[in-house]
Amino acid sequence: MKTLCVFLFAIFLVNFCSAQDIVQICYHINSDSMQVGYHSEVDIAAISLRFSYTGYQIDTVEFLEPAQDMSSGYDDSAGELRIFIWKIPLETIPKGTDYLIYIDLSGDGSIFLDTVEASDYLANTLNYEEVDCSELGLVYAPESENEENFSLPENFELFQNYPNPFNPRTTISYELKEEFFVKLEIYDILGRKVKTLVSEKQSPGFKTFIWDGKNDVQRTLSSGVYLYRLEAGAQKETKKMILLK
Protein backbone atom coordinates (compact mmCIF):
# COMPACT_ATOMS: atom_id res chain seq x y z
CA MET A 1 0.00 0.00 0.00
CA LYS A 2 2.87 2.35 0.88
CA THR A 3 4.52 1.62 -2.46
CA LEU A 4 1.25 2.35 -4.28
CA CYS A 5 0.89 5.69 -2.47
CA VAL A 6 4.45 6.65 -3.37
CA PHE A 7 3.80 5.67 -7.00
CA LEU A 8 0.57 7.70 -7.16
CA PHE A 9 2.31 10.68 -5.56
CA ALA A 10 5.10 10.42 -8.13
CA ILE A 11 2.54 10.44 -10.96
CA PHE A 12 0.84 13.50 -9.41
CA LEU A 13 4.20 15.27 -9.06
CA VAL A 14 5.17 14.54 -12.67
CA ASN A 15 1.80 15.76 -13.94
CA PHE A 16 2.00 18.86 -11.77
CA CYS A 17 5.49 19.72 -12.98
CA SER A 18 4.51 19.05 -16.58
CA ALA A 19 1.61 21.45 -16.23
CA GLN A 20 4.08 24.17 -15.29
CA ASP A 21 6.22 23.48 -18.37
CA ILE A 22 3.77 24.55 -21.08
CA VAL A 23 4.16 27.89 -22.87
CA GLN A 24 0.96 29.12 -24.50
CA ILE A 25 1.44 31.25 -27.62
CA CYS A 26 -1.21 33.35 -29.36
CA TYR A 27 -1.20 35.86 -32.19
CA HIS A 28 -3.70 38.45 -33.34
CA ILE A 29 -3.68 39.91 -36.88
CA ASN A 30 -5.07 43.32 -37.87
CA SER A 31 -5.01 44.76 -41.38
CA ASP A 32 -1.44 46.05 -41.01
CA SER A 33 0.03 44.39 -37.93
CA MET A 34 0.31 41.25 -35.83
CA GLN A 35 0.72 40.97 -32.08
CA VAL A 36 2.21 37.83 -30.50
CA GLY A 37 1.34 37.06 -26.88
CA TYR A 38 2.33 34.38 -24.39
CA HIS A 39 1.38 32.77 -21.10
CA SER A 40 3.87 30.80 -19.02
CA GLU A 41 4.02 29.54 -15.44
CA VAL A 42 7.83 29.61 -15.51
CA ASP A 43 10.40 32.18 -16.58
CA ILE A 44 11.51 31.69 -20.19
CA ALA A 45 15.23 31.92 -20.91
CA ALA A 46 15.05 31.30 -24.66
CA ILE A 47 12.31 31.05 -27.25
CA SER A 48 12.27 30.64 -31.02
CA LEU A 49 9.13 31.05 -33.15
CA ARG A 50 8.74 30.17 -36.82
CA PHE A 51 5.90 31.57 -38.92
CA SER A 52 5.04 30.73 -42.53
CA TYR A 53 3.28 33.38 -44.58
CA THR A 54 2.16 34.29 -48.09
CA GLY A 55 1.10 37.64 -49.53
CA TYR A 56 2.46 39.74 -46.67
CA GLN A 57 5.63 41.76 -46.42
CA ILE A 58 7.27 41.93 -42.99
CA ASP A 59 8.15 45.58 -42.39
CA THR A 60 9.39 45.66 -38.79
CA VAL A 61 9.53 43.35 -35.79
CA GLU A 62 9.44 45.06 -32.38
CA PHE A 63 10.22 43.23 -29.14
CA LEU A 64 7.98 44.44 -26.31
CA GLU A 65 8.60 44.92 -22.60
CA PRO A 66 8.84 41.26 -21.44
CA ALA A 67 11.81 40.80 -23.81
CA GLN A 68 13.32 44.29 -23.54
CA ASP A 69 16.40 43.24 -21.54
CA MET A 70 17.15 40.12 -23.57
CA SER A 71 19.03 39.48 -26.77
CA SER A 72 16.72 39.19 -29.76
CA GLY A 73 16.58 39.10 -33.53
CA TYR A 74 14.67 37.80 -36.50
CA ASP A 75 15.23 36.41 -39.99
CA ASP A 76 12.72 36.93 -42.78
CA SER A 77 13.17 35.13 -46.09
CA ALA A 78 11.29 33.00 -48.61
CA GLY A 79 7.92 33.23 -46.87
CA GLU A 80 9.30 32.23 -43.48
CA LEU A 81 9.75 34.46 -40.45
CA ARG A 82 11.98 33.20 -37.65
CA ILE A 83 12.08 35.13 -34.37
CA PHE A 84 14.67 34.50 -31.66
CA ILE A 85 14.81 35.71 -28.06
CA TRP A 86 17.43 34.46 -25.65
CA LYS A 87 18.79 35.41 -22.27
CA ILE A 88 21.81 37.36 -21.31
CA PRO A 89 23.05 36.61 -17.74
CA LEU A 90 20.27 36.82 -15.13
CA GLU A 91 17.61 37.93 -17.63
CA THR A 92 14.50 35.97 -18.62
CA ILE A 93 11.05 36.55 -20.04
CA PRO A 94 9.06 36.65 -16.80
CA LYS A 95 6.34 34.13 -16.12
CA GLY A 96 2.88 35.52 -16.64
CA THR A 97 0.72 36.74 -19.53
CA ASP A 98 1.56 39.60 -21.87
CA TYR A 99 2.17 40.63 -25.45
CA LEU A 100 5.72 39.78 -26.48
CA ILE A 101 6.19 40.89 -30.11
CA TYR A 102 4.66 43.48 -32.44
CA ILE A 103 5.03 43.01 -36.22
CA ASP A 104 4.22 45.59 -38.89
CA LEU A 105 2.75 43.98 -42.03
CA SER A 106 2.15 45.22 -45.57
CA GLY A 107 -0.02 43.61 -48.21
CA ASP A 108 -2.74 41.03 -47.80
CA GLY A 109 -2.26 37.33 -47.25
CA SER A 110 -2.07 34.63 -44.60
CA ILE A 111 0.35 33.84 -41.81
CA PHE A 112 0.59 30.75 -39.60
CA LEU A 113 2.61 29.69 -36.59
CA ASP A 114 4.60 26.56 -37.48
CA THR A 115 6.79 25.75 -34.50
CA VAL A 116 7.88 27.09 -31.12
CA GLU A 117 10.99 26.04 -29.24
CA ALA A 118 11.46 27.29 -25.69
CA SER A 119 13.49 26.53 -22.57
CA ASP A 120 13.72 27.72 -18.99
CA TYR A 121 16.81 29.13 -17.24
CA LEU A 122 17.99 25.57 -16.44
CA ALA A 123 17.87 24.72 -20.16
CA ASN A 124 14.86 22.43 -19.68
CA THR A 125 12.71 22.19 -22.79
CA LEU A 126 9.27 23.80 -22.46
CA ASN A 127 6.33 22.37 -24.36
CA TYR A 128 4.01 24.79 -26.14
CA GLU A 129 0.45 25.04 -27.33
CA GLU A 130 -1.19 27.58 -29.62
CA VAL A 131 -4.25 29.32 -28.20
CA ASP A 132 -6.47 32.27 -29.03
CA CYS A 133 -5.40 35.58 -27.48
CA SER A 134 -8.87 36.01 -25.99
CA GLU A 135 -8.32 32.83 -23.97
CA LEU A 136 -5.35 34.55 -22.31
CA GLY A 137 -7.32 37.73 -21.68
CA LEU A 138 -5.14 39.72 -24.09
CA VAL A 139 -7.03 42.48 -25.88
CA TYR A 140 -5.37 44.65 -28.52
CA ALA A 141 -6.06 48.38 -28.27
CA PRO A 142 -8.92 50.17 -26.53
CA GLU A 143 -10.92 49.87 -29.76
CA SER A 144 -10.18 48.42 -33.16
CA GLU A 145 -8.15 50.75 -35.35
CA ASN A 146 -10.07 49.49 -38.35
CA GLU A 147 -13.38 50.43 -36.73
CA GLU A 148 -12.03 53.81 -35.62
CA ASN A 149 -10.68 54.72 -39.05
CA PHE A 150 -13.36 53.13 -41.23
CA SER A 151 -14.76 56.61 -41.86
CA LEU A 152 -12.55 59.53 -40.93
CA PRO A 153 -14.19 62.16 -38.74
CA GLU A 154 -15.38 65.23 -40.63
CA ASN A 155 -14.92 67.68 -37.76
CA PHE A 156 -11.24 67.13 -37.00
CA GLU A 157 -8.08 65.62 -38.45
CA LEU A 158 -5.51 63.66 -36.44
CA PHE A 159 -2.02 63.61 -37.93
CA GLN A 160 0.70 60.97 -37.62
CA ASN A 161 3.11 61.75 -34.81
CA TYR A 162 6.61 62.88 -35.70
CA PRO A 163 9.19 61.46 -35.36
CA ASN A 164 7.98 57.87 -35.39
CA PRO A 165 9.64 55.74 -34.04
CA PHE A 166 10.80 58.24 -31.40
CA ASN A 167 13.08 58.63 -28.40
CA PRO A 168 12.56 60.30 -25.99
CA ARG A 169 9.77 62.63 -27.23
CA THR A 170 7.41 63.02 -30.15
CA THR A 171 4.97 65.63 -31.47
CA ILE A 172 1.25 64.89 -31.85
CA SER A 173 -0.84 67.32 -33.91
CA TYR A 174 -4.48 67.63 -34.89
CA GLU A 175 -6.85 70.18 -36.38
CA LEU A 176 -10.34 71.01 -35.11
CA LYS A 177 -12.98 72.31 -37.51
CA GLU A 178 -15.31 73.41 -34.69
CA GLU A 179 -15.25 73.96 -30.94
CA PHE A 180 -15.32 70.63 -29.06
CA PHE A 181 -14.62 69.10 -25.70
CA VAL A 182 -11.41 67.24 -26.58
CA LYS A 183 -9.63 64.26 -25.07
CA LEU A 184 -6.18 63.22 -26.28
CA GLU A 185 -5.03 60.04 -24.51
CA ILE A 186 -2.25 57.48 -24.88
CA TYR A 187 -2.71 53.73 -24.41
CA ASP A 188 -0.31 50.81 -24.21
CA ILE A 189 -0.55 47.68 -26.35
CA LEU A 190 -2.97 46.07 -23.85
CA GLY A 191 -5.40 48.96 -24.10
CA ARG A 192 -4.50 50.47 -20.71
CA LYS A 193 -4.51 54.26 -20.57
CA VAL A 194 -1.08 55.54 -19.57
CA LYS A 195 -1.28 59.28 -20.23
CA THR A 196 -3.88 62.02 -20.68
CA LEU A 197 -2.49 64.91 -22.71
CA VAL A 198 -5.70 66.91 -23.19
CA SER A 199 -9.09 66.93 -21.47
CA GLU A 200 -10.78 70.29 -22.07
CA LYS A 201 -12.96 72.32 -24.41
CA GLN A 202 -10.94 73.73 -27.32
CA SER A 203 -11.60 76.27 -30.03
CA PRO A 204 -11.16 75.49 -33.76
CA GLY A 205 -7.64 75.46 -35.15
CA PHE A 206 -4.37 73.55 -35.39
CA LYS A 207 -3.13 72.03 -32.10
CA THR A 208 0.26 70.54 -31.23
CA PHE A 209 1.39 68.63 -28.14
CA ILE A 210 4.71 67.03 -27.25
CA TRP A 211 4.75 63.70 -25.40
CA ASP A 212 7.93 62.86 -23.48
CA GLY A 213 7.31 59.13 -23.15
CA LYS A 214 6.16 59.39 -19.51
CA ASN A 215 2.91 58.27 -17.93
CA ASP A 216 0.51 60.23 -15.74
CA VAL A 217 2.77 59.81 -12.68
CA GLN A 218 5.83 60.97 -14.64
CA ARG A 219 7.46 57.55 -14.94
CA THR A 220 9.33 56.89 -18.16
CA LEU A 221 7.64 54.10 -20.13
CA SER A 222 9.44 51.16 -21.71
CA SER A 223 10.00 50.67 -25.42
CA GLY A 224 7.06 49.36 -27.38
CA VAL A 225 3.99 50.20 -29.40
CA TYR A 226 1.59 52.82 -28.06
CA LEU A 227 -1.69 54.21 -29.35
CA TYR A 228 -2.80 57.82 -29.21
CA ARG A 229 -6.50 58.49 -29.40
CA LEU A 230 -8.32 61.73 -30.07
CA GLU A 231 -11.96 62.26 -29.10
CA ALA A 232 -13.77 65.41 -30.23
CA GLY A 233 -17.41 65.37 -29.27
CA ALA A 234 -18.84 62.00 -30.28
CA GLN A 235 -16.12 61.29 -32.86
CA LYS A 236 -12.80 59.60 -32.30
CA GLU A 237 -9.70 58.42 -34.14
CA THR A 238 -6.69 56.31 -33.12
CA LYS A 239 -3.16 56.03 -34.50
CA LYS A 240 -0.15 54.02 -33.41
CA MET A 241 3.41 55.06 -32.60
CA ILE A 242 6.59 53.29 -31.50
CA LEU A 243 8.82 54.28 -28.60
CA LEU A 244 12.36 52.95 -29.08
CA LYS A 245 15.24 53.24 -26.61
C-alpha positions, -999 to 999 in steps of 0.1 A, spaced: 0 0 0 29 24 9 45 16 -25 13 23 -43 9 57 -25 45 66 -34 38 57 -70 6 77 -72 23 107 -56 51 104 -81 25 104 -110 8 135 -94 42 153 -91 52 145 -127 18 158 -139 20 189 -118 55 197 -130 45 190 -166 16 215 -162 41 242 -153 62 235 -184 38 245 -211 42 279 -229 10 291 -245 14 313 -276 -12 333 -294 -12 359 -322 -37 385 -333 -37 399 -369 -51 433 -379 -50 448 -414 -14 460 -410 0 444 -379 3 413 -358 7 410 -321 22 378 -305 13 371 -269 23 344 -244 14 328 -211 39 308 -190 40 295 -154 78 296 -155 104 322 -166 115 317 -202 152 319 -209 150 313 -247 123 310 -272 123 306 -310 91 310 -331 87 302 -368 59 316 -389 50 307 -425 33 334 -446 22 343 -481 11 376 -495 25 397 -467 56 418 -464 73 419 -430 82 456 -424 94 457 -388 95 434 -358 94 451 -324 102 432 -291 80 444 -263 86 449 -226 88 413 -214 118 408 -238 133 443 -235 164 432 -215 172 401 -236 190 395 -268 167 392 -298 166 391 -335 147 378 -365 152 364 -400 127 369 -428 132 351 -461 113 330 -486 79 332 -469 93 322 -435 97 345 -405 120 332 -376 121 351 -344 147 345 -317 148 357 -281 174 345 -257 188 354 -223 218 374 -213 231 366 -177 203 368 -151 176 379 -176 145 360 -186 111 365 -200 91 367 -168 63 341 -161 29 355 -166 7 367 -195 16 396 -219 22 406 -254 57 398 -265 62 409 -301 47 435 -324 50 430 -362 42 456 -389 28 440 -420 22 452 -456 0 436 -482 -27 410 -478 -23 373 -472 -21 346 -446 3 338 -418 6 308 -396 26 297 -366 46 266 -375 68 258 -345 79 271 -311 110 260 -292 115 273 -257 135 265 -226 137 277 -190 168 291 -172 180 256 -164 179 247 -202 149 224 -197 127 222 -228 93 238 -225 63 224 -244 40 248 -261 4 250 -273 -12 276 -296 -43 293 -282 -65 323 -290 -54 356 -275 -89 360 -260 -83 328 -240 -53 345 -223 -73 377 -217 -51 397 -241 -70 425 -259 -54 447 -285 -61 484 -283 -89 502 -265 -109 499 -298 -102 484 -332 -81 507 -353 -101 495 -384 -134 504 -367 -120 538 -356 -107 547 -391 -134 531 -412 -148 566 -419 -126 595 -409 -142 622 -387 -154 652 -406 -149 677 -378 -112 671 -370 -81 656 -384 -55 637 -364 -20 636 -379 7 610 -376 31 617 -348 66 629 -357 92 615 -354 80 579 -354 96 557 -340 108 582 -314 131 586 -284 126 603 -260 98 626 -272 74 630 -302 50 656 -315 13 649 -319 -8 673 -339 -45 676 -349 -68 702 -364 -103 710 -351 -130 723 -375 -153 734 -347 -152 740 -309 -153 706 -291 -146 691 -257 -114 672 -266 -96 643 -251 -62 632 -263 -50 600 -245 -23 575 -249 -27 537 -244 -3 508 -242 -6 477 -264 -30 461 -238 -54 490 -241 -45 505 -207 -45 543 -206 -11 555 -196 -13 593 -202 -39 620 -207 -25 649 -227 -57 669 -232 -91 669 -215 -108 703 -221 -130 723 -244 -109 737 -273 -116 763 -300 -112 755 -338 -76 755 -351 -44 736 -354 -31 720 -321 3 705 -312 14 686 -281 47 670 -273 47 637 -254 79 629 -235 73 591 -231 62 594 -195 29 583 -179 5 602 -157 28 598 -127 58 610 -146 75 576 -149 93 569 -182 76 541 -201 94 512 -217 100 507 -254 71 494 -274 40 502 -294 16 528 -281 -17 542 -294 -28 578 -292 -65 585 -294 -83 617 -301 -120 623 -291 -138 654 -302 -174 654 -293 -188 620 -303 -161 613 -329 -128 596 -323 -97 584 -341 -67 563 -331 -32 560 -345 -1 540 -334 34 551 -326 66 533 -315 88 543 -286 124 530 -291 152 532 -266 
